[in-house]
Amino acid sequence: MTFAATILTLYPEMFPGPLGVSLAGRALGEGKWSLDTVQIRDFAIDRHKTVDDTPAGGGAGMVLRVDVLASAIDHARGLHPACPVLAMTPRGKPLSQERVRELAAGPGVTVLCGRFEGFDERIFEGRGVEEVSVGDIVLSGGEPAALMLLDACIRLLPGVMGAASSGTEESFENGLLEYPHYTRPAEWEGRTIPEVLRSGDHAKIAAWRKQRADEDTRLRRPDLWERHTGARAQPASGARRETKE
Ligand code: SAH
């Protein structure tokens, strides 16, 4: 099945962009995912093709018009009716690997990219749009955020990454950061590789990796660690999902 990505943007020329090369580019060529871009400006209703207007209540910048956005979304829904519609916005729910997995398992995504000050708020309820943030940063447009979301989904599509890296040990997959990696040379500028990794003792290596994943998560991401240990303490809550791989 082809994962259908539809991007609503004022800058369709930004796509596939970086997703046209490497893993994602090959997968696009092989038809594992498809890409449609929709130019929001095509849905403007005036002679000048205006997509934005001044903010109600005053203030700096311009806001994307709800009527123009709605027409663009309706058109995109016609292309892929089963795909959820997501809008990229710093006010949205932070994107998680769990949500990426759900999306990658579905028929595709339709992604609305903002510009200027963002969207007229009425679009979200009015068209059942999921608001998604890619972090507590402000981008100049939703396009890099959409590329990020797509990249994360595409690498999980069947046959894209190859069997060796099904991603089950990756950061966030079990609520932890991944353990650190090393490769040759064994010594570099006086820095060595942890001895255990060269021991050939697979049980010891696994234990070391588990310990480092725990420790690094606790030190670097106390928020993840708290959730992880909390979830372990109350397994009956069903808050954690077992993956089948
Ligand atoms: N005035 C808005 C920011 C607008 S930035 C605010 O303060 O919340 C312009 C566009 O960039 C947004 O509409 C959105 O589509 C995109 N964008 C910026 N930061 C983002 C983020 N962290 N996550 C997802 N999209 C983002």
Residues whose N, C-alpha, C, O or C-beta is under 5 A from the ligand:
A	BS01	SAH	M88 T89 P90 R91 C113 G114 R115 F116 E117 G118 F119 V132 S133 V134 G135 I137 V138 L139 S140 G141 G142 A145
